[in-house]
């Protein structure tokens, strides 16, 4: 399927957008009691504990983000240690 079908995109956009009348005829407000959960919950799956010891990489942060990495293997699947490092250094997930 091509992503260049602009007619379909415009039809969808025009068919689903608010009108001047719809915005002004109904008061819109935030319902603070009705919010989605912040994280996805999988109650039937057991958690996988991540390694707690995060080794130092020996690379300064600015050097790490300013360097163009070498070619990576396309099918490489990170192991649990690599996942723990990635989450720790990118999002602070511990």
PyMOL Python script that loads the backbone (N, CA, C, O; Angstrom):
from pymol import cmd

cmd.read_pdbstr("""\
ATOM      1  N   UNK A   1       0.847  -1.182   0.000  1.00  0.00           N
ATOM      2  CA  UNK A   1       0.000   0.000   0.000  1.00  0.00           C
ATOM      3  C   UNK A   1       0.888   1.237   0.000  1.00  0.00           C
ATOM      4  O   UNK A   1       1.834   1.337   0.781  1.00  0.00           O
ATOM      5  N   UNK A   2       0.579   2.156  -0.863  1.00  0.00           N
ATOM      6  CA  UNK A   2       1.357   3.383  -0.974  1.00  0.00           C
ATOM      7  C   UNK A   2       0.909   4.391   0.076  1.00  0.00           C
ATOM      8  O   UNK A   2      -0.267   4.465   0.434  1.00  0.00           O
ATOM      9  N   UNK A   3       1.866   5.155   0.553  1.00  0.00           N
ATOM     10  CA  UNK A   3       1.559   6.188   1.528  1.00  0.00           C
ATOM     11  C   UNK A   3       1.294   7.519   0.840  1.00  0.00           C
ATOM     12  O   UNK A   3       1.204   8.552   1.504  1.00  0.00           O
ATOM     13  N   UNK A   4       1.171   7.508  -0.460  1.00  0.00           N
ATOM     14  CA  UNK A   4       0.997   8.747  -1.202  1.00  0.00           C
ATOM     15  C   UNK A   4      -0.424   9.021  -1.645  1.00  0.00           C
ATOM     16  O   UNK A   4      -0.631   9.893  -2.489  1.00  0.00           O
ATOM     17  N   UNK A   5      -1.417   8.314  -1.112  1.00  0.00           N
ATOM     18  CA  UNK A   5      -2.797   8.523  -1.516  1.00  0.00           C
ATOM     19  C   UNK A   5      -3.361   9.732  -0.767  1.00  0.00           C
ATOM     20  O   UNK A   5      -4.010   9.586   0.268  1.00  0.00           O
ATOM     21  N   UNK A   6      -3.107  10.913  -1.297  1.00  0.00           N
ATOM     22  CA  UNK A   6      -3.509  12.136  -0.617  1.00  0.00           C
ATOM     23  C   UNK A   6      -5.011  12.345  -0.600  1.00  0.00           C
ATOM     24  O   UNK A   6      -5.541  12.933   0.343  1.00  0.00           O
ATOM     25  N   UNK A   7      -5.710  11.874  -1.628  1.00  0.00           N
ATOM     26  CA  UNK A   7      -7.169  12.031  -1.646  1.00  0.00           C
ATOM     27  C   UNK A   7      -7.804  11.319  -0.461  1.00  0.00           C
ATOM     28  O   UNK A   7      -8.684  11.875   0.197  1.00  0.00           O
ATOM     29  N   UNK A   8      -7.367  10.093  -0.182  1.00  0.00           N
ATOM     30  CA  UNK A   8      -7.912   9.337   0.950  1.00  0.00           C
ATOM     31  C   UNK A   8      -7.582  10.035   2.262  1.00  0.00           C
ATOM     32  O   UNK A   8      -8.421  10.096   3.161  1.00  0.00           O
ATOM     33  N   UNK A   9      -6.373  10.558   2.379  1.00  0.00           N
ATOM     34  CA  UNK A   9      -5.984  11.252   3.602  1.00  0.00           C
ATOM     35  C   UNK A   9      -6.827  12.505   3.819  1.00  0.00           C
ATOM     36  O   UNK A   9      -7.259  12.770   4.941  1.00  0.00           O
ATOM     37  N   UNK A  10      -7.064  13.272   2.770  1.00  0.00           N
ATOM     38  CA  UNK A  10      -7.878  14.481   2.904  1.00  0.00           C
ATOM     39  C   UNK A  10      -9.335  14.145   3.214  1.00  0.00           C
ATOM     40  O   UNK A  10      -9.978  14.837   4.003  1.00  0.00           O
ATOM     41  N   UNK A  11      -9.863  13.078   2.592  1.00  0.00           N
ATOM     42  CA  UNK A  11     -11.245  12.672   2.882  1.00  0.00           C
ATOM     43  C   UNK A  11     -11.373  12.295   4.367  1.00  0.00           C
ATOM     44  O   UNK A  11     -12.332  12.689   5.031  1.00  0.00           O
ATOM     45  N   UNK A  12     -10.411  11.540   4.873  1.00  0.00           N
ATOM     46  CA  UNK A  12     -10.442  11.151   6.282  1.00  0.00           C
ATOM     47  C   UNK A  12     -10.321  12.391   7.174  1.00  0.00           C
ATOM     48  O   UNK A  12     -11.078  12.544   8.133  1.00  0.00           O
ATOM     49  N   UNK A  13      -9.379  13.263   6.859  1.00  0.00           N
ATOM     50  CA  UNK A  13      -9.165  14.473   7.653  1.00  0.00           C
ATOM     51  C   UNK A  13     -10.425  15.334   7.697  1.00  0.00           C
ATOM     52  O   UNK A  13     -10.863  15.749   8.770  1.00  0.00           O
ATOM     53  N   UNK A  14     -10.996  15.596   6.540  1.00  0.00           N
ATOM     54  CA  UNK A  14     -12.184  16.451   6.478  1.00  0.00           C
ATOM     55  C   UNK A  14     -13.405  15.782   7.095  1.00  0.00           C
ATOM     56  O   UNK A  14     -14.283  16.467   7.619  1.00  0.00           O
ATOM     57  N   UNK A  15     -13.473  14.471   7.041  1.00  0.00           N
ATOM     58  CA  UNK A  15     -14.615  13.761   7.621  1.00  0.00           C
ATOM     59  C   UNK A  15     -14.553  13.602   9.126  1.00  0.00           C
ATOM     60  O   UNK A  15     -15.575  13.313   9.748  1.00  0.00           O
ATOM     61  N   UNK A  16     -13.383  13.781   9.735  1.00  0.00           N
ATOM     62  CA  UNK A  16     -13.257  13.551  11.174  1.00  0.00           C
ATOM     63  C   UNK A  16     -12.878  14.789  11.973  1.00  0.00           C
ATOM     64  O   UNK A  16     -12.799  14.723  13.200  1.00  0.00           O
ATOM     65  N   UNK A  17     -12.643  15.905  11.315  1.00  0.00           N
ATOM     66  CA  UNK A  17     -12.220  17.087  12.064  1.00  0.00           C
ATOM     67  C   UNK A  17     -13.421  17.785  12.699  1.00  0.00           C
ATOM     68  O   UNK A  17     -14.560  17.625  12.262  1.00  0.00           O
ATOM     69  N   UNK A  18     -13.133  18.568  13.747  1.00  0.00           N
ATOM     70  CA  UNK A  18     -14.177  19.359  14.387  1.00  0.00           C
ATOM     71  C   UNK A  18     -14.550  20.525  13.487  1.00  0.00           C
ATOM     72  O   UNK A  18     -13.733  21.019  12.711  1.00  0.00           O
ATOM     73  N   UNK A  19     -15.781  20.947  13.603  1.00  0.00           N
ATOM     74  CA  UNK A  19     -16.217  22.136  12.872  1.00  0.00           C
ATOM     75  C   UNK A  19     -16.227  23.336  13.827  1.00  0.00           C
ATOM     76  O   UNK A  19     -16.112  23.178  15.042  1.00  0.00           O
ATOM     77  N   UNK A  20     -16.362  24.500  13.270  1.00  0.00           N
ATOM     78  CA  UNK A  20     -16.457  25.713  14.077  1.00  0.00           C
ATOM     79  C   UNK A  20     -17.628  25.577  15.051  1.00  0.00           C
ATOM     80  O   UNK A  20     -17.516  25.943  16.221  1.00  0.00           O
ATOM     81  N   UNK A  21     -18.745  25.051  14.562  1.00  0.00           N
ATOM     82  CA  UNK A  21     -19.962  24.884  15.375  1.00  0.00           C
ATOM     83  C   UNK A  21     -19.741  23.863  16.496  1.00  0.00           C
ATOM     84  O   UNK A  21     -20.154  24.108  17.630  1.00  0.00           O
ATOM     85  N   UNK A  22     -19.105  22.732  16.208  1.00  0.00           N
ATOM     86  CA  UNK A  22     -18.966  21.680  17.223  1.00  0.00           C
ATOM     87  C   UNK A  22     -18.066  22.118  18.384  1.00  0.00           C
ATOM     88  O   UNK A  22     -18.273  21.698  19.523  1.00  0.00           O
ATOM     89  N   UNK A  23     -17.097  22.936  18.104  1.00  0.00           N
ATOM     90  CA  UNK A  23     -16.194  23.410  19.164  1.00  0.00           C
ATOM     91  C   UNK A  23     -16.924  24.377  20.087  1.00  0.00           C
ATOM     92  O   UNK A  23     -16.701  24.358  21.298  1.00  0.00           O
ATOM     93  N   UNK A  24     -17.785  25.214  19.542  1.00  0.00           N
ATOM     94  CA  UNK A  24     -18.432  26.250  20.349  1.00  0.00           C
ATOM     95  C   UNK A  24     -19.770  25.835  20.943  1.00  0.00           C
ATOM     96  O   UNK A  24     -20.254  26.500  21.859  1.00  0.00           O
ATOM     97  N   UNK A  25     -20.381  24.770  20.460  1.00  0.00           N
ATOM     98  CA  UNK A  25     -21.696  24.385  20.973  1.00  0.00           C
ATOM     99  C   UNK A  25     -21.616  23.437  22.171  1.00  0.00           C
ATOM    100  O   UNK A  25     -22.580  23.343  22.930  1.00  0.00           O
ATOM    101  N   UNK A  26     -20.517  22.746  22.361  1.00  0.00           N
ATOM    102  CA  UNK A  26     -20.377  21.803  23.465  1.00  0.00           C
ATOM    103  C   UNK A  26     -19.174  22.200  24.301  1.00  0.00           C
ATOM    104  O   UNK A  26     -18.072  22.343  23.772  1.00  0.00           O
ATOM    105  N   UNK A  27     -19.373  22.382  25.612  1.00  0.00           N
ATOM    106  CA  UNK A  27     -18.209  22.728  26.438  1.00  0.00           C
ATOM    107  C   UNK A  27     -17.268  21.533  26.566  1.00  0.00           C
ATOM    108  O   UNK A  27     -17.701  20.427  26.889  1.00  0.00           O
ATOM    109  N   UNK A  28     -16.008  21.755  26.318  1.00  0.00           N
ATOM    110  CA  UNK A  28     -15.009  20.695  26.438  1.00  0.00           C
ATOM    111  C   UNK A  28     -14.179  20.956  27.686  1.00  0.00           C
ATOM    112  O   UNK A  28     -13.779  22.087  27.959  1.00  0.00           O
ATOM    113  N   UNK A  29     -13.931  19.902  28.428  1.00  0.00           N
ATOM    114  CA  UNK A  29     -13.145  20.035  29.640  1.00  0.00           C
ATOM    115  C   UNK A  29     -12.394  18.732  29.879  1.00  0.00           C
ATOM    116  O   UNK A  29     -12.729  17.698  29.302  1.00  0.00           O
ATOM    117  N   UNK A  30     -11.394  18.788  30.719  1.00  0.00           N
ATOM    118  CA  UNK A  30     -10.641  17.595  31.081  1.00  0.00           C
ATOM    119  C   UNK A  30     -11.316  16.914  32.260  1.00  0.00           C
ATOM    120  O   UNK A  30     -11.617  17.554  33.268  1.00  0.00           O
ATOM    121  N   UNK A  31     -11.547  15.636  32.134  1.00  0.00           N
ATOM    122  CA  UNK A  31     -12.093  14.853  33.236  1.00  0.00           C
ATOM    123  C   UNK A  31     -10.918  14.163  33.918  1.00  0.00           C
ATOM    124  O   UNK A  31     -10.470  13.105  33.476  1.00  0.00           O
ATOM    125  N   UNK A  32     -10.420  14.765  34.995  1.00  0.00           N
ATOM    126  CA  UNK A  32      -9.205  14.285  35.640  1.00  0.00           C
ATOM    127  C   UNK A  32      -9.387  12.903  36.266  1.00  0.00           C
ATOM    128  O   UNK A  32      -8.399  12.205  36.493  1.00  0.00           O
ATOM    129  N   UNK A  33     -10.619  12.492  36.548  1.00  0.00           N
ATOM    130  CA  UNK A  33     -10.846  11.163  37.126  1.00  0.00           C
ATOM    131  C   UNK A  33     -10.852  10.069  36.068  1.00  0.00           C
ATOM    132  O   UNK A  33     -10.752   8.888  36.398  1.00  0.00           O
ATOM    133  N   UNK A  34     -10.968  10.447  34.810  1.00  0.00           N
ATOM    134  CA  UNK A  34     -11.070   9.472  33.727  1.00  0.00           C
ATOM    135  C   UNK A  34      -9.833   9.587  32.837  1.00  0.00           C
ATOM    136  O   UNK A  34      -9.885  10.166  31.752  1.00  0.00           O
ATOM    137  N   UNK A  35      -8.724   9.025  33.314  1.00  0.00           N
ATOM    138  CA  UNK A  35      -7.494   9.073  32.543  1.00  0.00           C
ATOM    139  C   UNK A  35      -6.988   7.660  32.307  1.00  0.00           C
ATOM    140  O   UNK A  35      -7.210   6.775  33.133  1.00  0.00           O
ATOM    141  N   UNK A  36      -6.317   7.443  31.198  1.00  0.00           N
ATOM    142  CA  UNK A  36      -5.755   6.113  30.947  1.00  0.00           C
ATOM    143  C   UNK A  36      -4.583   5.842  31.884  1.00  0.00           C
ATOM    144  O   UNK A  36      -3.992   6.767  32.441  1.00  0.00           O
ATOM    145  N   UNK A  37      -4.260   4.572  32.049  1.00  0.00           N
ATOM    146  CA  UNK A  37      -3.108   4.195  32.854  1.00  0.00           C
ATOM    147  C   UNK A  37      -1.835   4.701  32.186  1.00  0.00           C
ATOM    148  O   UNK A  37      -1.771   4.803  30.961  1.00  0.00           O
ATOM    149  N   UNK A  38      -0.828   5.017  32.983  1.00  0.00           N
ATOM    150  CA  UNK A  38       0.423   5.526  32.435  1.00  0.00           C
ATOM    151  C   UNK A  38       1.224   4.439  31.732  1.00  0.00           C
ATOM    152  O   UNK A  38       1.966   4.723  30.792  1.00  0.00           O
ATOM    153  N   UNK A  39       1.079   3.198  32.183  1.00  0.00           N
ATOM    154  CA  UNK A  39       1.848   2.102  31.619  1.00  0.00           C
ATOM    155  C   UNK A  39       0.915   0.964  31.251  1.00  0.00           C
ATOM    156  O   UNK A  39      -0.149   0.803  31.848  1.00  0.00           O
ATOM    157  N   UNK A  40       1.312   0.186  30.279  1.00  0.00           N
ATOM    158  CA  UNK A  40       0.556  -0.994  29.878  1.00  0.00           C
ATOM    159  C   UNK A  40       0.752  -2.066  30.942  1.00  0.00           C
ATOM    160  O   UNK A  40       1.870  -2.270  31.413  1.00  0.00           O
ATOM    161  N   UNK A  41      -0.309  -2.747  31.321  1.00  0.00           N
ATOM    162  CA  UNK A  41      -0.252  -3.773  32.356  1.00  0.00           C
ATOM    163  C   UNK A  41      -0.577  -5.123  31.723  1.00  0.00           C
ATOM    164  O   UNK A  41      -1.573  -5.273  31.015  1.00  0.00           O
ATOM    165  N   UNK A  42       0.284  -6.098  31.993  1.00  0.00           N
ATOM    166  CA  UNK A  42       0.077  -7.460  31.511  1.00  0.00           C
ATOM    167  C   UNK A  42      -0.085  -8.357  32.735  1.00  0.00           C
ATOM    168  O   UNK A  42       0.902  -8.920  33.208  1.00  0.00           O
ATOM    169  N   UNK A  43      -1.303  -8.505  33.262  1.00  0.00           N
ATOM    170  CA  UNK A  43      -1.493  -9.219  34.516  1.00  0.00           C
ATOM    171  C   UNK A  43      -1.189 -10.714  34.437  1.00  0.00           C
ATOM    172  O   UNK A  43      -0.943 -11.336  35.471  1.00  0.00           O
ATOM    173  N   UNK A  44      -1.198 -11.302  33.255  1.00  0.00           N
ATOM    174  CA  UNK A  44      -0.967 -12.746  33.158  1.00  0.00           C
ATOM    175  C   UNK A  44       0.495 -13.099  32.921  1.00  0.00           C
ATOM    176  O   UNK A  44       0.838 -14.281  32.885  1.00  0.00           O
ATOM    177  N   UNK A  45       1.363 -12.110  32.757  1.00  0.00           N
ATOM    178  CA  UNK A  45       2.776 -12.378  32.517  1.00  0.00           C
ATOM    179  C   UNK A  45       3.598 -12.097  33.764  1.00  0.00           C
ATOM    180  O   UNK A  45       3.336 -11.138  34.491  1.00  0.00           O
ATOM    181  N   UNK A  46       4.582 -12.931  34.002  1.00  0.00           N
ATOM    182  CA  UNK A  46       5.508 -12.703  35.101  1.00  0.00           C
ATOM    183  C   UNK A  46       6.540 -11.664  34.674  1.00  0.00           C
ATOM    184  O   UNK A  46       6.941 -11.612  33.511  1.00  0.00           O
ATOM    185  N   UNK A  47       6.961 -10.844  35.624  1.00  0.00           N
ATOM    186  CA  UNK A  47       7.988  -9.856  35.351  1.00  0.00           C
ATOM    187  C   UNK A  47       9.345 -10.519  35.161  1.00  0.00           C
ATOM    188  O   UNK A  47       9.599 -11.597  35.698  1.00  0.00           O
ATOM    189  N   UNK A  48      10.206  -9.876  34.403  1.00  0.00           N
ATOM    190  CA  UNK A  48      11.572 -10.365  34.202  1.00  0.00           C
ATOM    191  C   UNK A  48      12.493  -9.389  34.912  1.00  0.00           C
ATOM    192  O   UNK A  48      12.611  -8.235  34.502  1.00  0.00           O
ATOM    193  N   UNK A  49      13.149  -9.845  35.981  1.00  0.00           N
ATOM    194  CA  UNK A  49      14.036  -8.924  36.687  1.00  0.00           C
ATOM    195  C   UNK A  49      15.250  -8.562  35.834  1.00  0.00           C
ATOM    196  O   UNK A  49      15.874  -9.428  35.219  1.00  0.00           O
ATOM    197  N   UNK A  50      15.570  -7.283  35.808  1.00  0.00           N
ATOM    198  CA  UNK A  50      16.740  -6.814  35.065  1.00  0.00           C
ATOM    199  C   UNK A  50      17.954  -6.822  35.982  1.00  0.00           C
ATOM    200  O   UNK A  50      17.812  -6.667  37.195  1.00  0.00           O
ATOM    201  N   UNK A  51      19.138  -6.999  35.422  1.00  0.00           N
ATOM    202  CA  UNK A  51      20.353  -6.935  36.237  1.00  0.00           C
ATOM    203  C   UNK A  51      20.457  -5.572  36.921  1.00  0.00           C
ATOM    204  O   UNK A  51      20.199  -4.542  36.299  1.00  0.00           O
ATOM    205  N   UNK A  52      20.831  -5.568  38.191  1.00  0.00           N
ATOM    206  CA  UNK A  52      20.911  -4.317  38.962  1.00  0.00           C
ATOM    207  C   UNK A  52      22.275  -3.644  38.843  1.00  0.00           C
ATOM    208  O   UNK A  52      22.383  -2.428  39.000  1.00  0.00           O
ATOM    209  N   UNK A  53      23.290  -4.410  38.573  1.00  0.00           N
ATOM    210  CA  UNK A  53      24.637  -3.838  38.465  1.00  0.00           C
ATOM    211  C   UNK A  53      24.850  -3.314  37.048  1.00  0.00           C
ATOM    212  O   UNK A  53      24.860  -4.089  36.092  1.00  0.00           O
ATOM    213  N   UNK A  54      25.017  -2.019  36.916  1.00  0.00           N
ATOM    214  CA  UNK A  54      25.225  -1.408  35.611  1.00  0.00           C
ATOM    215  C   UNK A  54      26.702  -1.043  35.506  1.00  0.00           C
ATOM    216  O   UNK A  54      27.161  -0.129  36.191  1.00  0.00           O
ATOM    217  N   UNK A  55      27.453  -1.746  34.658  1.00  0.00           N
ATOM    218  CA  UNK A  55      28.888  -1.462  34.555  1.00  0.00           C
ATOM    219  C   UNK A  55      29.139  -0.127  33.862  1.00  0.00           C
ATOM    220  O   UNK A  55      28.341   0.317  33.035  1.00  0.00           O
ATOM    221  N   UNK A  56      30.239   0.496  34.204  1.00  0.00           N
ATOM    222  CA  UNK A  56      30.638   1.732  33.550  1.00  0.00           C
ATOM    223  C   UNK A  56      31.135   1.401  32.148  1.00  0.00           C
ATOM    224  O   UNK A  56      31.837   0.409  31.948  1.00  0.00           O
ATOM    225  N   UNK A  57      30.770   2.230  31.188  1.00  0.00           N
ATOM    226  CA  UNK A  57      31.174   1.971  29.806  1.00  0.00           C
ATOM    227  C   UNK A  57      32.549   2.539  29.497  1.00  0.00           C
ATOM    228  O   UNK A  57      33.207   2.085  28.561  1.00  0.00           O
ATOM    229  N   UNK A  58      32.989   3.516  30.262  1.00  0.00           N
ATOM    230  CA  UNK A  58      34.272   4.149  29.995  1.00  0.00           C
ATOM    231  C   UNK A  58      34.203   5.200  28.903  1.00  0.00           C
ATOM    232  O   UNK A  58      35.233   5.728  28.484  1.00  0.00           O
ATOM    233  N   UNK A  59      33.002   5.510  28.436  1.00  0.00           N
ATOM    234  CA  UNK A  59      32.828   6.504  27.379  1.00  0.00           C
ATOM    235  C   UNK A  59      32.058   7.685  27.958  1.00  0.00           C
ATOM    236  O   UNK A  59      31.012   7.498  28.581  1.00  0.00           O
ATOM    237  N   UNK A  60      32.560   8.885  27.759  1.00  0.00           N
ATOM    238  CA  UNK A  60      31.862  10.079  28.232  1.00  0.00           C
ATOM    239  C   UNK A  60      30.546  10.241  27.467  1.00  0.00           C
ATOM    240  O   UNK A  60      30.452   9.879  26.294  1.00  0.00           O
ATOM    241  N   UNK A  61      29.539  10.784  28.139  1.00  0.00           N
ATOM    242  CA  UNK A  61      28.202  10.906  27.546  1.00  0.00           C
ATOM    243  C   UNK A  61      28.225  11.701  26.238  1.00  0.00           C
ATOM    244  O   UNK A  61      27.626  11.276  25.250  1.00  0.00           O
ATOM    245  N   UNK A  62      28.908  12.848  26.219  1.00  0.00           N
ATOM    246  CA  UNK A  62      28.936  13.655  24.997  1.00  0.00           C
ATOM    247  C   UNK A  62      29.669  12.952  23.867  1.00  0.00           C
ATOM    248  O   UNK A  62      29.311  13.115  22.701  1.00  0.00           O
ATOM    249  N   UNK A  63      30.691  12.173  24.200  1.00  0.00           N
ATOM    250  CA  UNK A  63      31.387  11.403  23.171  1.00  0.00           C
ATOM    251  C   UNK A  63      30.474  10.312  22.609  1.00  0.00           C
ATOM    252  O   UNK A  63      30.485  10.042  21.408  1.00  0.00           O
ATOM    253  N   UNK A  64      29.700   9.700  23.472  1.00  0.00           N
ATOM    254  CA  UNK A  64      28.817   8.613  23.036  1.00  0.00           C
ATOM    255  C   UNK A  64      27.740   9.109  22.075  1.00  0.00           C
ATOM    256  O   UNK A  64      27.419   8.427  21.101  1.00  0.00           O
ATOM    257  N   UNK A  65      27.176  10.295  22.341  1.00  0.00           N
ATOM    258  CA  UNK A  65      26.094  10.770  21.471  1.00  0.00           C
ATOM    259  C   UNK A  65      26.599  11.518  20.247  1.00  0.00           C
ATOM    260  O   UNK A  65      25.827  11.781  19.326  1.00  0.00           O
ATOM    261  N   UNK A  66      27.879  11.866  20.220  1.00  0.00           N
ATOM    262  CA  UNK A  66      28.395  12.594  19.062  1.00  0.00           C
ATOM    263  C   UNK A  66      29.149  11.694  18.091  1.00  0.00           C
ATOM    264  O   UNK A  66      29.611  12.157  17.048  1.00  0.00           O
ATOM    265  N   UNK A  67      29.273  10.438  18.417  1.00  0.00           N
ATOM    266  CA  UNK A  67      29.999   9.504  17.569  1.00  0.00           C
ATOM    267  C   UNK A  67      29.022   8.727  16.701  1.00  0.00           C
ATOM    268  O   UNK A  67      27.977   8.279  17.174  1.00  0.00           O
ATOM    269  N   UNK A  68      29.363   8.573  15.445  1.00  0.00           N
ATOM    270  CA  UNK A  68      28.538   7.758  14.553  1.00  0.00           C
ATOM    271  C   UNK A  68      28.933   6.307  14.782  1.00  0.00           C
ATOM    272  O   UNK A  68      30.089   5.932  14.589  1.00  0.00           O
ATOM    273  N   UNK A  69      27.965   5.494  15.195  1.00  0.00           N
ATOM    274  CA  UNK A  69      28.309   4.108  15.488  1.00  0.00           C
ATOM    275  C   UNK A  69      28.674   3.330  14.235  1.00  0.00           C
ATOM    276  O   UNK A  69      28.274   3.692  13.128  1.00  0.00           O
ATOM    277  N   UNK A  70      29.435   2.263  14.418  1.00  0.00           N
ATOM    278  CA  UNK A  70      29.762   1.385  13.303  1.00  0.00           C
ATOM    279  C   UNK A  70      28.522   0.635  12.866  1.00  0.00           C
ATOM    280  O   UNK A  70      27.469   0.746  13.494  1.00  0.00           O
ATOM    281  N   UNK A  71      28.639  -0.110  11.820  1.00  0.00           N
ATOM    282  CA  UNK A  71      27.487  -0.858  11.338  1.00  0.00           C
ATOM    283  C   UNK A  71      27.121  -1.941  12.331  1.00  0.00           C
ATOM    284  O   UNK A  71      27.981  -2.674  12.819  1.00  0.00           O
ATOM    285  N   UNK A  72      25.845  -2.031  12.619  1.00  0.00           N
ATOM    286  CA  UNK A  72      25.350  -3.044  13.537  1.00  0.00           C
ATOM    287  C   UNK A  72      24.690  -4.159  12.748  1.00  0.00           C
ATOM    288  O   UNK A  72      24.160  -3.939  11.659  1.00  0.00           O
ATOM    289  N   UNK A  73      24.728  -5.328  13.298  1.00  0.00           N
ATOM    290  CA  UNK A  73      24.070  -6.453  12.653  1.00  0.00           C
ATOM    291  C   UNK A  73      22.564  -6.230  12.726  1.00  0.00           C
ATOM    292  O   UNK A  73      22.022  -6.004  13.808  1.00  0.00           O
ATOM    293  N   UNK A  74      21.892  -6.290  11.591  1.00  0.00           N
ATOM    294  CA  UNK A  74      20.470  -5.961  11.525  1.00  0.00           C
ATOM    295  C   UNK A  74      19.614  -6.891  12.370  1.00  0.00           C
ATOM    296  O   UNK A  74      18.610  -6.453  12.931  1.00  0.00           O
ATOM    297  N   UNK A  75      19.981  -8.150  12.475  1.00  0.00           N
ATOM    298  CA  UNK A  75      19.153  -9.115  13.194  1.00  0.00           C
ATOM    299  C   UNK A  75      19.607  -9.310  14.637  1.00  0.00           C
ATOM    300  O   UNK A  75      19.160 -10.247  15.299  1.00  0.00           O
ATOM    301  N   UNK A  76      20.484  -8.446  15.133  1.00  0.00           N
ATOM    302  CA  UNK A  76      20.991  -8.611  16.495  1.00  0.00           C
ATOM    303  C   UNK A  76      19.871  -8.388  17.509  1.00  0.00           C
ATOM    304  O   UNK A  76      19.148  -7.394  17.440  1.00  0.00           O
ATOM    305  N   UNK A  77      19.739  -9.305  18.431  1.00  0.00           N
ATOM    306  CA  UNK A  77      18.759  -9.190  19.501  1.00  0.00           C
ATOM    307  C   UNK A  77      19.530  -8.938  20.791  1.00  0.00           C
ATOM    308  O   UNK A  77      20.388  -9.740  21.160  1.00  0.00           O
ATOM    309  N   UNK A  78      19.241  -7.842  21.480  1.00  0.00           N
ATOM    310  CA  UNK A  78      19.993  -7.549  22.695  1.00  0.00           C
ATOM    311  C   UNK A  78      19.697  -8.570  23.796  1.00  0.00           C
ATOM    312  O   UNK A  78      18.564  -9.032  23.939  1.00  0.00           O
ATOM    313  N   UNK A  79      20.718  -8.912  24.563  1.00  0.00           N
ATOM    314  CA  UNK A  79      20.500  -9.812  25.690  1.00  0.00           C
ATOM    315  C   UNK A  79      19.967  -8.992  26.866  1.00  0.00           C
ATOM    316  O   UNK A  79      19.780  -7.781  26.750  1.00  0.00           O
ATOM    317  N   UNK A  80      19.726  -9.654  27.993  1.00  0.00           N
ATOM    318  CA  UNK A  80      19.129  -8.988  29.149  1.00  0.00           C
ATOM    319  C   UNK A  80      20.034  -7.886  29.694  1.00  0.00           C
ATOM    320  O   UNK A  80      19.542  -6.842  30.122  1.00  0.00           O
ATOM    321  N   UNK A  81      21.347  -8.104  29.684  1.00  0.00           N
ATOM    322  CA  UNK A  81      22.277  -7.075  30.159  1.00  0.00           C
ATOM    323  C   UNK A  81      22.241  -5.841  29.252  1.00  0.00           C
ATOM    324  O   UNK A  81      22.241  -4.710  29.739  1.00  0.00           O
ATOM    325  N   UNK A  82      22.212  -6.058  27.943  1.00  0.00           N
ATOM    326  CA  UNK A  82      22.157  -4.929  27.005  1.00  0.00           C
ATOM    327  C   UNK A  82      20.846  -4.165  27.153  1.00  0.00           C
ATOM    328  O   UNK A  82      20.823  -2.937  27.070  1.00  0.00           O
ATOM    329  N   UNK A  83      19.758  -4.893  27.372  1.00  0.00           N
ATOM    330  CA  UNK A  83      18.464  -4.243  27.580  1.00  0.00           C
ATOM    331  C   UNK A  83      18.475  -3.409  28.856  1.00  0.00           C
ATOM    332  O   UNK A  83      17.969  -2.287  28.876  1.00  0.00           O
ATOM    333  N   UNK A  84      19.055  -3.962  29.924  1.00  0.00           N
ATOM    334  CA  UNK A  84      19.137  -3.220  31.182  1.00  0.00           C
ATOM    335  C   UNK A  84      19.960  -1.949  31.005  1.00  0.00           C
ATOM    336  O   UNK A  84      19.584  -0.897  31.522  1.00  0.00           O
ATOM    337  N   UNK A  85      21.075  -2.027  30.286  1.00  0.00           N
ATOM    338  CA  UNK A  85      21.896  -0.848  30.028  1.00  0.00           C
ATOM    339  C   UNK A  85      21.131   0.190  29.218  1.00  0.00           C
ATOM    340  O   UNK A  85      21.144   1.377  29.547  1.00  0.00           O
ATOM    341  N   UNK A  86      20.475  -0.254  28.172  1.00  0.00           N
ATOM    342  CA  UNK A  86      19.715   0.650  27.315  1.00  0.00           C
ATOM    343  C   UNK A  86      18.641   1.384  28.114  1.00  0.00           C
ATOM    344  O   UNK A  86      18.513   2.604  28.008  1.00  0.00           O
ATOM    345  N   UNK A  87      17.876   0.653  28.908  1.00  0.00           N
ATOM    346  CA  UNK A  87      16.814   1.284  29.690  1.00  0.00           C
ATOM    347  C   UNK A  87      17.378   2.200  30.769  1.00  0.00           C
ATOM    348  O   UNK A  87      16.833   3.276  31.016  1.00  0.00           O
ATOM    349  N   UNK A  88      18.454   1.787  31.405  1.00  0.00           N
ATOM    350  CA  UNK A  88      19.046   2.588  32.460  1.00  0.00           C
ATOM    351  C   UNK A  88      19.584   3.913  31.928  1.00  0.00           C
ATOM    352  O   UNK A  88      19.310   4.967  32.500  1.00  0.00           O
ATOM    353  N   UNK A  89      20.339   3.866  30.847  1.00  0.00           N
ATOM    354  CA  UNK A  89      20.962   5.083  30.342  1.00  0.00           C
ATOM    355  C   UNK A  89      20.040   5.951  29.492  1.00  0.00           C
ATOM    356  O   UNK A  89      20.296   7.147  29.354  1.00  0.00           O
ATOM    357  N   UNK A  90      18.987   5.395  28.924  1.00  0.00           N
ATOM    358  CA  UNK A  90      18.111   6.203  28.086  1.00  0.00           C
ATOM    359  C   UNK A  90      16.904   6.735  28.818  1.00  0.00           C
ATOM    360  O   UNK A  90      16.477   7.860  28.560  1.00  0.00           O
ATOM    361  N   UNK A  91      16.339   5.957  29.726  1.00  0.00           N
ATOM    362  CA  UNK A  91      15.099   6.383  30.365  1.00  0.00           C
ATOM    363  C   UNK A  91      15.180   6.384  31.886  1.00  0.00           C
ATOM    364  O   UNK A  91      14.227   6.784  32.554  1.00  0.00           O
ATOM    365  N   UNK A  92      16.298   5.944  32.438  1.00  0.00           N
ATOM    366  CA  UNK A  92      16.420   5.905  33.876  1.00  0.00           C
ATOM    367  C   UNK A  92      15.584   4.820  34.518  1.00  0.00           C
ATOM    368  O   UNK A  92      15.301   4.886  35.715  1.00  0.00           O
ATOM    369  N   UNK A  93      15.179   3.811  33.740  1.00  0.00           N
ATOM    370  CA  UNK A  93      14.390   2.711  34.283  1.00  0.00           C
ATOM    371  C   UNK A  93      15.287   1.789  35.070  1.00  0.00           C
ATOM    372  O   UNK A  93      16.271   1.263  34.548  1.00  0.00           O
ATOM    373  N   UNK A  94      14.945   1.596  36.325  1.00  0.00           N
ATOM    374  CA  UNK A  94      15.733   0.677  37.150  1.00  0.00           C
ATOM    375  C   UNK A  94      14.831  -0.413  37.647  1.00  0.00           C
ATOM    376  O   UNK A  94      15.280  -1.306  38.366  1.00  0.00           O
TER     377      UNK A  94
END
""", "prot")
cmd.dss("prot")
cmd.show_as("cartoon", "prot")
cmd.util.cbc("prot")
cmd.orient("prot")
